[in-house]
Amino acid sequence: MAKTAQVVVVGAGIIGCAVAYELARRGARVRVVDRRAVGQGATQASAGVLAPFLSAHEGRPLVELGARSLAMFDEFVARVVEDSGAPVQYARGGTLEVALADAAMSGLRATARACAAHDIRCDLLGATDVRRVEKQLSDRVAGGLLVHSHGFVGAVELAGALQRAAGAYGVTFTSSTAAARVTRRRGGLRVELAGDSIACDRVVLAAGSWSGQVEVDGAPATPVRPVRGQILHLGWPASRLSRVIWSAECYLVPWSDGSVLAGATIEDVGFDERATVNGVQHLLAMTREIVPEAGAAWFRAVRVGLRPATPDELPVVGPSASLPGLVYATGHYRNGILLAPLTAEIVAGLVLEEDDDPALGVMTPSRFGKF
Ligand SMILES: Cc1cc2nc3c(=O)[nH]c(=O)nc-3n(C[C@H](O)[C@H](O)[C@H](O)COP(=O)(O)OP(=O)(O)OC[C@H]3O[C@@H](n4cnc5c(N)ncnc54)[C@H](O)[C@@H]3O)c2cc1C
């Protein structure tokens, strides 16, 4: 017999989990389906860095979206922790973007000017001061930009806590269940699964890189492609890093247990989720370039994820014009963790017909055609 739900969310990555939680908090009856377990798509590989102002000088809409979402994070994490009873690693110790040569300092100066213009607290540091702030940095580091409001969150923990918090509001999660198609039915929508289906009023498509594989009645395939990212989880030999270190080729995220994430590659290789010798070698070389002592680090894991990228690198969030009742929440590329609170708020407002956020203008699916 066909199952029913008010809202079906397809995909239990950080986006699907955050959306389901927010919908349920507002009173909706929600069901989440995923073909894997919760958070086992791109989310499990994510570094969880929350740093919208690293590209402030580019002045893109993404910086504004990121800034809005970052401003929501303290309250978001506190609420999810309270509703779930699960701890979530979360720190706002800033990011230190480093330049490995004098020439790269001009980029940091431009970012510092853009931050200052938006009242974002930051410090531009020369070679001596940057090593005073982070002692382990290599002699090659010519300077750095410290942006105080940035930070990171444990992405896997956050997804797990969101699942529990959503569960406390009655959301049901079904794993090992792939959605094949979303179709019309009299008075609503139907999500077709293998040998089964769910009748519902609304559907949120949050299947990350795989969103284009879920057929939507009357619409072309969602314009999202996978971009592979490999990241290392290292036992850290040296003294602790105080904050996220960011360079053009690599970043380091110091976890509270003393280990470090070193990421990440950016590779256009389709749906290939394997870790490679080249990827690991590149990350190790770049890590040692910033912190030479990292040569004594030991392996805890190599993680691989497929970031959902769109042609303009902005998310696809908004209602479908082809299939009323379907809302897209995908294409978050390198910023899905950062943008989760904002996406959840915007999508919940849309699904429950409470409000249309102005940010939908830059994220609308219709910029790519008749979706
Ligand atoms: C190495 C790496 C580092 C990153 N670092 C950062 C960072 O520092 N900060 C940041 O903000 N972002 C970062 N990101 C990006 C971030 O991880 C992603 O943007 C985010 O995880 C996307 O979340 P999602 O829920 O859209 O997709 P996913 O997490 O991929 O979830 C999609 C889910 O949909 C499910 N699914 C797929 N097809 C179907 C189907 N047919 N039916 C049902 N379910 C389906 C999948 O199984 C999966 O669980 C990083 C990504 C990588 C790979």
Ligand as a Chemical Component Dictionary entry (heavy atoms), coordinates in Angstrom:
data_LIG
# 
_chem_comp.id                   LIG 
_chem_comp.type                 NON-POLYMER 
_chem_comp.pdbx_formal_charge   0 
_chem_comp.three_letter_code    LIG 
# 
loop_
_chem_comp_atom.comp_id 
_chem_comp_atom.atom_id 
_chem_comp_atom.alt_atom_id 
_chem_comp_atom.type_symbol 
_chem_comp_atom.charge 
_chem_comp_atom.model_Cartn_x 
_chem_comp_atom.model_Cartn_y 
_chem_comp_atom.model_Cartn_z 
_chem_comp_atom.pdbx_ordinal 
LIG C1  C1  C 0 36.366 17.298 0.706  1  
LIG C2  C2  C 0 35.227 18.251 0.919  2  
LIG C3  C3  C 0 35.387 19.339 1.769  3  
LIG C4  C4  C 0 34.337 20.236 1.972  4  
LIG N1  N1  N 0 34.512 21.268 2.836  5  
LIG C5  C5  C 0 33.494 22.126 3.067  6  
LIG C6  C6  C 0 33.640 23.164 4.013  7  
LIG O1  O1  O 0 34.703 23.300 4.619  8  
LIG N2  N2  N 0 32.577 23.981 4.257  9  
LIG C7  C7  C 0 31.384 23.827 3.602  10 
LIG O2  O2  O 0 30.447 24.608 3.864  11 
LIG N3  N3  N 0 31.221 22.859 2.679  12 
LIG C8  C8  C 0 32.240 22.006 2.400  13 
LIG N4  N4  N 0 32.103 21.015 1.484  14 
LIG C9  C9  C 0 30.874 20.966 0.684  15 
LIG C10 C10 C 0 29.751 20.298 1.443  16 
LIG O3  O3  O 0 30.215 19.092 2.007  17 
LIG C11 C11 C 0 28.584 20.040 0.498  18 
LIG O4  O4  O 0 28.200 21.243 -0.141 19 
LIG C12 C12 C 0 27.401 19.491 1.258  20 
LIG O5  O5  O 0 27.762 18.329 1.975  21 
LIG C13 C13 C 0 26.269 19.151 0.310  22 
LIG O6  O6  O 0 25.239 18.626 1.090  23 
LIG P1  P1  P 0 24.007 17.916 0.403  24 
LIG O7  O7  O 0 23.104 17.483 1.496  25 
LIG O8  O8  O 0 23.456 18.786 -0.669 26 
LIG O9  O9  O 0 24.645 16.680 -0.370 27 
LIG P2  P2  P 0 25.151 15.275 0.187  28 
LIG O10 O10 O 0 25.793 15.378 1.493  29 
LIG O11 O11 O 0 25.918 14.641 -0.921 30 
LIG O12 O12 O 0 23.792 14.496 0.418  31 
LIG C14 C14 C 0 22.980 14.077 -0.653 32 
LIG C15 C15 C 0 22.282 12.819 -0.202 33 
LIG O13 O13 O 0 21.357 12.418 -1.207 34 
LIG C16 C16 C 0 21.354 11.017 -1.253 35 
LIG N5  N5  N 0 20.792 10.577 -2.544 36 
LIG C17 C17 C 0 21.378 10.654 -3.746 37 
LIG N6  N6  N 0 20.542 10.175 -4.690 38 
LIG C18 C18 C 0 19.416 9.806  -4.049 39 
LIG C19 C19 C 0 18.194 9.229  -4.493 40 
LIG N7  N7  N 0 17.964 8.958  -5.784 41 
LIG N8  N8  N 0 17.249 8.935  -3.563 42 
LIG C20 C20 C 0 17.462 9.197  -2.233 43 
LIG N9  N9  N 0 18.618 9.746  -1.787 44 
LIG C21 C21 C 0 19.570 10.047 -2.679 45 
LIG C22 C22 C 0 22.812 10.643 -1.067 46 
LIG O14 O14 O 0 22.942 9.291  -0.656 47 
LIG C23 C23 C 0 23.252 11.646 -0.024 48 
LIG O15 O15 O 0 23.153 11.148 1.290  49 
LIG C24 C24 C 0 33.112 20.073 1.282  50 
LIG C25 C25 C 0 32.938 18.967 0.452  51 
LIG C26 C26 C 0 33.983 18.058 0.272  52 
LIG C27 C27 C 0 33.766 16.869 -0.615 53 
# 
loop_
_chem_comp_bond.comp_id 
_chem_comp_bond.atom_id_1 
_chem_comp_bond.atom_id_2 
_chem_comp_bond.value_order 
_chem_comp_bond.pdbx_ordinal 
LIG C1  C2  SING 1  
LIG C2  C3  SING 2  
LIG C2  C26 DOUB 3  
LIG C3  C4  DOUB 4  
LIG C4  N1  SING 5  
LIG C4  C24 SING 6  
LIG N1  C5  DOUB 7  
LIG C5  C6  SING 8  
LIG C5  C8  SING 9  
LIG C6  O1  DOUB 10 
LIG C6  N2  SING 11 
LIG N2  C7  SING 12 
LIG C7  O2  DOUB 13 
LIG C7  N3  SING 14 
LIG N3  C8  DOUB 15 
LIG C8  N4  SING 16 
LIG N4  C9  SING 17 
LIG N4  C24 SING 18 
LIG C9  C10 SING 19 
LIG C10 O3  SING 20 
LIG C10 C11 SING 21 
LIG C11 O4  SING 22 
LIG C11 C12 SING 23 
LIG C12 O5  SING 24 
LIG C12 C13 SING 25 
LIG C13 O6  SING 26 
LIG O6  P1  SING 27 
LIG P1  O7  DOUB 28 
LIG P1  O8  SING 29 
LIG P1  O9  SING 30 
LIG O9  P2  SING 31 
LIG P2  O10 DOUB 32 
LIG P2  O11 SING 33 
LIG P2  O12 SING 34 
LIG O12 C14 SING 35 
LIG C14 C15 SING 36 
LIG C15 O13 SING 37 
LIG C15 C23 SING 38 
LIG O13 C16 SING 39 
LIG C16 N5  SING 40 
LIG C16 C22 SING 41 
LIG N5  C17 SING 42 
LIG N5  C21 SING 43 
LIG C17 N6  DOUB 44 
LIG N6  C18 SING 45 
LIG C18 C19 SING 46 
LIG C18 C21 DOUB 47 
LIG C19 N7  SING 48 
LIG C19 N8  DOUB 49 
LIG N8  C20 SING 50 
LIG C20 N9  DOUB 51 
LIG N9  C21 SING 52 
LIG C22 O14 SING 53 
LIG C22 C23 SING 54 
LIG C23 O15 SING 55 
LIG C24 C25 DOUB 56 
LIG C25 C26 SING 57 
LIG C26 C27 SING 58 
# 
